[in-house]
Amino acid sequence: MIWRSASFEDIRRYDGLPLTSEHRPPCSFGSAAIPPNSAEIAYWSGETGARWATFNEQLDRTFAPLSGAGLRCANVGPGQALLDIGSGCGATLLDLAEAVGPAGTVTGVDVSPPMLALAEQRARSRGLGNVRCILADAATHPFDAAAFDVVFSRFGVMFFDDPAGALANVRRSLRPDGRLIFVCWRGLAVNPWFSVPADAVRPYLAPQPPPDPDAPGPLAFADPNRVCRILEGADFADVRFDEFDARLRLGDRRSATQLLTHIGPAARLLALADDGARAEAERALEHALTAHESNGEVWLGAGVWIVSARPKRGAAIALDDGADAD
Ligand SMILES: C[S@@+](CC[C@H](N)C(=O)[O-])C[C@H]1O[C@@H](n2cnc3c(N)ncnc32)[C@H](O)[C@@H]1O
């Protein structure tokens, strides 16, 4: 596993992009206003959320090195009040709850009922009385102002239609000296865990238009310059990116194939296929994984950013303050 660090200034120099605020207007299509994040909320509330709950144990094992890296960066301690955004089935929620101990609290917010239900059940069965779960859109939920010491997320912040607006909402829930820390995927080139399965199934499916790199989705925060602009737009400062690479252990070939055909980009592609094409594509995926086996297990590389930031000094905490400042 490799750590490399780049400061905000390094990234600013990297391609000279001006760091202007980015505030996309609320989503509207024609004259009919569609509630923000509708597509992703529907996606995570239904079949996909249920699949994450089913594959929860395998996913937790697979992502463990990535959580570990994010949690080490967060370095939370006893007594703190934390928020976990897109807390899913609770992997990091539970680790955070143990780290803050009974004097601290951890709030998980998520839009997916099946994932949140599993998180609550796991917290109960571990006897963690300091965990609270909220079924809500983190972009718009009226969190108490200045309530949290740390806002954390593992792969839960890339799904907002208006990421700067959503993160501004989250920022208001942070104490002025609080910290935001999230783990997000870097690009496809450093994530064979995405590209190997997707490349294996693609030939069997109807051609798809190239994805919009800025659209909500797992890779929406791959570009650090974009993430900087978003965080600046949300009134964060002291933005820092740490690169972390790991080899993900996916289990034996059969269980790796099962996981990758149900979760992740190959699964998103397979959802568009008819039964015949799907069966062929799944066989091709399983075959492609043979090249990545070692001692009977499949290993695929993954690369993430661990991004940290602090509220900009003097940033508005209440929504009304923000409105007044305009
Ligand atoms: C890739 S999963 C990550 C789950 C969990 N953090 C983990 O690492 O296992 C993304 C999570 O973000 C949640 N999510 C997506 N949009 C959200 C929103 N607007 N507000 C809160 N949660 C959201 C999904 O329901 C899902 O649980």
The ligand as a Gaussian input file, in Angstrom:
#p B3LYP/6-31G(d) Opt

LIG

0 1
 C      -20.953000       3.554000      -2.495000
 S      -22.089000       3.460000      -1.176000
 C      -21.010000       3.608000       0.226000
 C      -21.625000       3.099000       1.487000
 C      -20.700000       3.089000       2.713000
 N      -20.241000       4.409000       3.052000
 C      -19.547000       2.170000       2.454000
 O      -18.425000       2.646000       2.231000
 O      -19.744000       0.954000       2.480000
 C      -22.804000       5.093000      -1.270000
 C      -23.764000       5.393000      -0.148000
 O      -24.186000       6.753000      -0.252000
 C      -25.568000       6.807000      -0.016000
 N      -26.105000       8.043000      -0.609000
 C      -26.213000       8.343000      -1.927000
 N      -26.751000       9.573000      -2.076000
 C      -26.967000      10.054000      -0.824000
 C      -27.516000      11.276000      -0.320000
 N      -27.939000      12.244000      -1.145000
 N      -27.608000      11.436000       1.024000
 C      -27.193000      10.448000       1.873000
 N      -26.680000       9.278000       1.444000
 C      -26.560000       9.078000       0.120000
 C      -26.100000       5.535000      -0.638000
 O      -27.388000       5.176000      -0.181000
 C      -25.021000       4.539000      -0.223000
 O      -25.280000       3.991000       1.039000

